[in-house]
Amino acid sequence: MNYLLHALLSDDDPLVRAGNLLGDFVKGRLTQGRFPDRLLHGLQQHRQLDRFAHDHPAFCRSQHRLDDRFGRYRGIMIDLFYDHFTARDWNDYHPDPLEHFSQSLYHTLQHHQNILPKTFLPLLPRMVEKDWLTSYRDKTVMQRALIHTAGRIRHDNPLAEGYGELEKHYSQLREDCRQFIGDARKIFLGEKTRQGALIEIDCTPPL
């Protein structure tokens, strides 16, 4: 669900970046030949980042900050919230303005529609028209995103009521996201820690 964060942490290749953004629209095994190589590589990176997030201490802390009534949907909420923080703090993470980055990515998606997952294509015009990626800087957009996501799930869920959790834990979630991005960049973009050490993963809830 976090399109922008996946795009940020992608290899610097337009089709690989598109694959990173599209990972939630592809189910099943990512076998050779199912998609063109560069797009396939991006889809594989998307899944690698998802596995990394699942056990990362900052991501885990973020989930535990949210009310228990959201249960297994807390991961979806954090995905969305992290896209907001990625957009808000974009200039700390990427040299290109978010507007330019987003338009370049939209252009890639539009130019390669014939090889994109069919389930994504109905969303593409709205994504471009409403400039979803840039709009994530406005935290109130997260309320609409939660409602939209809730409607895409076939069974009843509490996601539409989740915006208050972003307001309630805003500063803590923002710091969690900053730590997560910092560690993910070291792993996926080859950026080194000051000591050159491996990152220790210890998923524990906050006190």
C-alpha positions in Angstrom: 0.0 0.0 0.0 3.0 2.4 0.4 3.6 3.3 -3.2 6.0 6.2 -2.5 8.2 4.5 0.0 8.7 1.5 -2.3 9.6 3.8 -5.2 12.1 5.8 -3.0 13.9 2.6 -2.0 14.1 1.2 -5.6 17.1 0.9 -7.8 17.5 4.0 -10.0 15.9 2.5 -13.1 12.5 3.6 -14.4 11.0 0.1 -15.0 12.5 -1.3 -11.8 11.0 1.6 -9.9 7.6 0.9 -11.5 7.9 -2.7 -10.4 8.6 -1.6 -6.9 5.4 0.5 -6.9 3.3 -2.2 -8.4 4.1 -5.1 -6.0 0.7 -5.2 -4.2 -1.0 -5.8 -7.6 0.8 -9.0 -8.4 0.1 -12.3 -6.6 1.8 -15.7 -6.9 5.3 -16.7 -7.8 7.5 -14.2 -9.7 8.8 -16.6 -12.2 11.2 -15.7 -15.0 9.3 -14.6 -18.1 6.1 -13.6 -16.3 7.1 -9.9 -16.7 10.0 -8.2 -18.5 13.2 -8.6 -16.6 13.5 -5.0 -15.2 9.9 -4.9 -14.1 10.2 -8.3 -12.6 13.3 -7.2 -10.7 11.3 -4.3 -9.2 8.5 -6.6 -8.1 11.1 -8.8 -6.4 12.5 -5.8 -4.6 9.1 -4.9 -3.4 8.7 -8.3 -1.8 12.1 -8.1 -0.2 11.3 -4.7 1.3 8.0 -6.1 2.6 9.9 -9.0 4.4 12.4 -6.5 5.7 9.6 -4.3 7.1 7.8 -7.2 8.7 10.6 -7.8 11.3 12.1 -4.3 11.5 11.9 -2.8 15.0 10.7 0.6 14.0 7.9 -0.8 11.8 7.0 -3.2 14.6 6.9 -0.3 17.1 4.7 1.7 14.8 2.2 -1.1 14.6 2.2 -1.6 18.4 1.4 2.1 18.9 -2.0 1.7 17.2 -5.1 0.7 19.1 -5.5 -3.1 19.4 -8.9 -2.9 17.8 -7.3 -2.4 14.4 -5.7 -5.9 14.8 -4.1 -7.2 11.6 -5.0 -4.1 9.7 -2.3 -2.1 11.6 0.3 -3.1 9.0 -1.8 -1.5 6.2 -2.3 1.6 8.3 1.5 2.0 8.9 2.1 1.4 5.2 -0.1 4.4 4.4 1.2 6.6 7.2 4.8 6.0 6.2 4.0 7.2 2.7 2.8 10.4 4.2 6.0 10.8 6.2 8.1 9.9 3.2 6.3 12.7 1.2 6.5 15.2 4.0 10.3 14.7 4.5 11.1 14.0 0.9 13.8 16.5 0.6 15.8 14.6 3.3 15.8 11.5 1.2 16.0 12.4 -2.5 17.8 15.1 -4.5 14.9 15.6 -7.0 11.7 17.5 -6.0 8.8 15.2 -5.2 6.8 16.8 -8.0 9.5 15.9 -10.6 10.0 12.4 -9.2 6.3 11.7 -9.3 5.7 13.0 -12.8 8.6 10.9 -14.1 7.2 7.8 -12.5 3.7 8.5 -13.9 5.2 8.9 -17.3 6.9 5.5 -17.1 3.7 3.8 -16.0 1.7 5.4 -18.8 4.3 4.6 -21.4 4.5 0.9 -20.4 0.8 0.2 -19.8 1.0 -2.9 -22.1 3.2 -4.8 -19.6 1.8 -3.6 -16.3 -0.4 -5.8 -14.1 -4.0 -5.7 -15.4 -5.4 -5.1 -11.9 -3.5 -1.8 -11.6 -4.6 -0.3 -14.9 -8.0 1.0 -13.7 -6.2 3.0 -11.0 -3.6 4.6 -13.2 -5.7 7.5 -14.6 -6.8 8.5 -11.1 -3.3 8.3 -9.7 -2.0 10.6 -12.4 -5.0 13.0 -12.4 -5.0 13.4 -8.6 -1.2 13.2 -8.3 -1.4 10.7 -5.5 2.3 10.5 -4.7 2.7 14.3 -4.2 -0.6 14.6 -2.4 0.6 12.3 0.4 2.3 15.3 1.9 -1.1 16.5 3.1 -1.9 14.3 6.1 -5.6 14.7 5.6 -5.2 12.8 2.4 -4.5 9.8 4.6 -8.1 9.9 5.8 -9.3 9.5 2.2 -6.7 6.8 1.5 -7.9 4.8 4.6 -11.5 5.0 3.4 -10.6 4.1 -0.1 -8.5 1.1 1.1 -11.2 0.0 3.4 -13.6 -0.2 0.5 -11.3 -2.3 -1.6 -11.4 -5.1 1.1 -14.3 -7.4 0.6 -15.1 -7.9 4.3 -15.9 -5.5 7.1 -12.8 -3.7 8.5 -12.0 -0.7 10.7 -9.6 1.1 8.4 -11.9 4.0 7.7 -11.7 4.9 11.4 -7.9 4.9 11.5 -7.1 8.5 10.9 -7.3 9.4 14.5 -4.4 7.0 15.2 -2.2 9.1 12.9 -3.1 12.3 14.7 -2.6 10.7 18.1 0.8 9.2 17.5 2.1 11.6 14.8 5.5 12.5 16.1 6.4 9.0 17.3 5.3 7.5 14.0 7.3 10.0 12.1 10.4 9.2 14.0 9.8 5.4 13.5 9.5 6.0 9.8 12.7 8.0 9.7 14.6 5.2 11.4 13.0 2.6 9.1 14.0 4.5 6.0 17.5 5.1 7.2 18.0 1.4 7.9 16.3 0.3 4.6 18.6 2.6 2.6 21.6 1.0 4.1 20.3 -2.4 3.0 18.6 -1.7 -0.3 20.6 1.2 -1.6 24.0 0.2 -0.2 24.4 3.1 2.1 26.8 2.3 5.0 26.4 2.7 8.7 29.1 4.9 10.3 30.7 1.8 11.8 30.0 -0.4 8.7 28.1 -2.9 10.9 25.2 -5.0 10.1 21.8 -3.8 11.3 20.4 -5.8 14.2 16.7 -6.7 13.9 14.8 -7.1 17.2 11.0 -6.7 16.9 9.7 -5.7 20.3 6.7 -3.6 21.2 7.3 -0.2 22.8 7.0 0.1 26.6 
